[in-house]
Amino acid sequence: MDITAAADTLRARLGDRPTPDIAVVLGSGLGSVASAVMDPVIVPFIDVPGFPAAGVAGHAGQYVYGTMGSCPVLIQAGRFHHYEGHAMDVVAAPVRVAAKLGVRVLVLTNAAGGVNPELEPGDVVLVEDHLNLMFRSPLIGPTREGEERFPDMSEPYDAALRKAALAAAEELGVPLRTGVYAALTGPSYETAAEVRMLGRLGADVVGMSTVPEVIVARALGLRCLAFSMVTNKGTGLSPEPLSHVDVQEVGARSGRVVGDLIQAVIASLPEGAQSRGAK
Ligand code: HPA
């Protein structure tokens, strides 16, 4: 995929608007967060050279550029999943494009199942660390321009941004748990035995995204923050079988909380330096 061509297309659509400092990736059912930006410029993925049309119901598949408070942000509403058959470099392409545009902070959201039995549908979890149980990396292959070959992963989720998120949650009076996100390829949901295994491995939530994007972001030096919205209890922790429709419904209902948190975090970062020297 030609990242420069994709970034040039997006840049041209933004005209002389300021470069976005922050990109926000919206997962299943979280599309409403995009409505919080002012003066939106919408660029469907289909208009970006090299990007396939997003396939999963509930994933709109478009960039929404706009301002949140005083900060220019690039919202990525929808993402490419490995389980749709997209190669890992397609999954990671929107992050590479955002970085090429000048984004230095990446906020990711996802829908996830609760592995920790204390988690209930509607809970929001601030991701502290992850388990890459996809056993694949978007960095495999020749090292790309501006990317580290062997990026350090001791702090994939930026400590200062996590602190800001916890402070924002307290300020807003919304409960925010912290936990470890396990990424599996899907698309089948886990078996009950797999959910028990994930718990023993140290996971609190499980999903099918985010980790490839974070790996590329770290290779590029972007600071990451991720929120998991618990849409269901993991298989075996509730008598209900899982359905994608239920996952989307909970996402839509609780998306506002995540949107409010993201806005508050962005607003709390130093003026004009949302992405630079905010530590
Ligand atoms: N497992 C994996 N991915 C998910 C789940 C789940 O239970 N819920 C939402 N995304």
Residues whose N, C-alpha, C, O or C-beta is under 5 A from the ligand:
A	BS01	HPA	A111 A112 G113 Y189 E190 V206 G207 M208 T231 K233 G234 V247
